[in-house]
Structures are given as C-alpha cells and as structure tokens.
Amino acid sequence: MTMEKQVPIVTFRTRVRDESISGPNPYRWEDKTTDDYFSGKRVILFSLPGAFTPTCSTFQLPDFESLYVEFKKKGIDEIYCLSVNDAFVMNAWGKAQGLKNVKLIPDGSGEFTRKMGMLVAKDNLGFGLRSWRYAAVINNGVVEEWFEEEGFGDNCATDPYGVSSPQNILKCLKTPAFA
C-alpha cells in the first residue's frame, strides 16, 4: 500500500560497543535520532512484537538477513528491525542471531511505535505494549510503501505474518513501479 507519511522525530537510547571499556560489557550509551537512521537513505524498516519470539527469530529476522544483498541490488541502503525492547535485549538478540547486515533499533519506551500508530497491547501473551508487525520502505524519512499485517488490534489471538515478510517486500520492489 502506497503512503506518504513522515517518520516521527524520536531519540532512541542505544548501546554501542566501545573498545576503550574493559570488562564483560564493553558498551556505552549512545542516543540515535530518527535522522541518524533515516535521513538521506532509502531503507527498509520492519517492526515486530518482540526479540527472541518464534516468528521473529525463526523467519522474519533471519530471512531479512539472508536476503540483504538482494535488497541492496534494489537500491536499499539499510535494513532496520525495530522492536519495543530495550537496547540490552536487542543487542543480545542480534548476537544470538549472528547478525552482520540487519541493524536493530531498540524502541524501549515504545515512543516511535506509538507515534507510527502501531502500538498495541499484547497482555494476552504477557508482553504489555508492543509493536504490531509491519514493514515500510522509507526514503529520506518518508514512508514510500507500507506493509501492515492484517488484524491490527489489542490482544490479537493470532500472529499474522506474510505481508511484512522480506519475500513479499522484495517482490514489490521488483515490480515496474519500483524499477
């Protein structure tokens, strides 16, 4: 679905590796803004209910990782995965997944997700407030194309997945409209 929407202005609290810090946790806090991630780039952002969850860890994140080169061929500069999880959880998940290409964005407070209109309650799963599963092609901070899973709403009994899959987005990018 085509859409022209500017991404919200948000500051994300991230943890980045810092070789000057010794010990088992060589990371420091670093604030990253929406501009840091989206300004001057054409990216894919996909958002999901939670790090370490079955669909996200088994299919969505690994498939975006493995199709990274195909997306680059279609003019995508970066692929970002966002979740309403803190930086510690997102970093641990990235390490567990062996990520090399996809970059993780921690939306710990859910501010970005709320401002995108995608914050839902997942109390039925014991999660609290989380992101609905969606993806977007974003060009210089503006949403070009939107991929939202069906059934948006609080405490959804199912976990729809397909519309926001990397395979579906890649198929869309290969159409003449994106050539």
N, C-alpha and C positions, 0 to 999 in steps of 0.2 A: 504494500500500500504506500503510495507516494504521500509525502507530508513535508511541509516546510515549517520546521519548528527549531528555534534556537535552543541549544542545551543550556540548562540553568548554570548560573555562576555559583560555584561551590569550591570550598577548600577541603581537600582530603588529607587526613593525617596518615602518613605512610611511614614505614620503617625501611631504611636502606642500609645495605652493607657498607661498613666503614672500616677499612683495613687498619686505621690508627687506633681502633678499640680492640683491646685484647680480651681474652676470655671466651666462654662458650656462646656468648650472644653479641657478636660484633656488629651491632646495628645501632643506628641513631634515628631520631625522629626527623622527618622532613615533610613540610607542608607542600602539597602539589595542588595547583588550581585547575579548574576546567580548561583554562587557556593552555596550561602546560601539556595537557593530554590532547586537546582538540584543535588548537589554533594552527592554521597553516598546513593541515594534514587531512587526508581522506582516510578514515578509519572505519573499522567495524567495532561496534560496542555490543557485547551481548551480556545480559544480566540474568541471573538465576537465583533460585531460592536460598542456596547455601553451599559453602565449601564442604567437601567430603560427603556430599549426599549422592545417592546412587546414580541417577540420570546424569547429573552434572559431572561426576567423576568418571563414569564408565563410557559415556558417549560424547556429550557436548564439548567439554574442555579438551579431551584428547583428540577429537575429530577436528576442532579448530586448529590445534597444534599441528596435526599431521597434514592439513590442507593449507598451511600458511603460505607455501611457495605458490600455490595456485591463486590465492588471493592477491599476492604481490604482483603476479602477472596481469591481474585485472585492475591494477592501479591503486591497490590498498596499501597505505604506508604502515599502518599498525593494526593489530587486533588486541582489543582490551576486553577483559572479563571483569565484570563488576558484581559484587555481592554485598548485601548488608551483613558484613562480617568485619571484625577489626583487622588491623594490619598484621597482628601476630598470627591469627588464623589463616589469613590469605597467604602470608609468606610460608607457613608450614604446609599448606595445601600445594602451593607452587613447587616446593621442594619435593613433596611426596609424589607429585605428578611428573617430575623431571622436566619442567617447562624450560624451553630455550627461546621460544618465539612469542607466544601469547603473554601479554603483560597483565598483571592482576591489579585491580583498583579496589581498595577497601573503602566501602561506604558505611563505616561503623555506626554512625548515628542515623543512617537512612535518609539524610538530607537530600542528596542528589536524587535518590529513588522517589522520595516524596514529591519533589519538585517536578519530576518527569511524569507524575501521576500514576506511578506503578507500585506504590507501597500497599501491601495487603497484609492482613492478619493471617498467620499460619498457626494460631493457637491450637488447632486440632492436631498438629504434629509436635507441639511443644516448642515451636520456634519463636513465637512472638511475631513482631512486624518484620517482614521480609520483602524482597522484590518479586514481582510477578516475572515469569520467564518471557523475555523479549530480546530482540536484537535490532540494530539500526546501522545503516550506512550513514556516516556523518562526515560532511565535507566542510572543513573550516568552521566547525562549531554548529553547523546547520544540519538537521536531520533531512537526508535525501530520500531515504527509503526506510520503512518501518515494518517490522516482523513481530507481531504480537500473538502469543498463543491464545487459543480460544478459552472461554470460560472464566475470564478475569473476575475475581471477586475474593472476598474474605473466606478463609477456611474451606477452600475448594477441596473436594473429596478425591480428586484425581490430580495427576501431574502431567498435563498435556505437553507434548514435545513433538515437534516436526516443523512447524512454521519457522521457528528461530534456529533450526539446525544449520550447520555450516553448509551442508549439501544443498539445502533449499536456497540459501543466500547466494552461493556460488552459481547455481542455476540461473537465478535472477540476474546476476552480474554478467552472465554470458548472453543475455538477450540483446537484440539490436538497440533497445532503448539505452543500454549502458555501454554499447560498443564505442 
